[in-house]
Amino acid sequence: MSLKRLFAAQWMRPIIMVVLLLILWDLAIRLFKIPQYLVPTPLAVVEQIIKEWPTLLRECMVTTWATLGGFALSILFGIPVAMLIAWSRVVESFVYPLLVFSQSIPKIAIAPLFVVWFGFGIVPKIISAFLLGFFPVVVSTVMGFKSVEPDMIDLARSMGASRWKMFWRISLPQALPSIFSGLKVCITLAVVGAVVGEFVGSNSGIGYLLQKANGNFDLPLMFAGLVVLSLIGVVLFIAIDVVERMMIPWHASQRADVLPSA
């Protein structure tokens, strides 16, 4: 592969962007003479990642499990609730306003309650991740099921299709693109929720590591933790994107020719 084609490859563009940001980061520190105790250099952060990799990996796994637990609960409760809202105006009028109201409550304010109720451990982190990821799943799923063409439902009903068959053959496939959009938002917010739970009360996880580094004024370790936290979100987002491509390859968003290539 030629150098020009390599730089033009779609998978290479995020890497180029990250490299450019690292270069700008380093140049800004040098030009403005920012002291190391305020912002560490990219090289110092990389060295810290290498030095503390066993610790970062161990804490990363704790945060990842809490994130996946909250994400699973968001799917388990969010999609059925969204289906009830989409199919019943009575349920929508009762439940939807409560869901919107619940989002105005800062999760960091109620997270200490989970520690009081469930103690230290992974459960408060999972609940925090669930509370942040639940709402996007509900909203996107409701939008997906409500966007199904009524003409298709009427046609299937006129041909004698059962309600169950209409759901599997028409409603669910048409709603899947919106559902996956909500899941992508959910997984990134679940990472944030897990860290919020670790901030409030935990002795493990990336959030705990960040608090510990902040208390010791260890800026390179803090930035290393933030890098690992970002990687968790990116990897989980890509995993969902891969599943989406496998399940709905027919959708317009999965076709390479939707937008003209640069």
Disulfide bonds with the S-S distance in Angstrom:
none
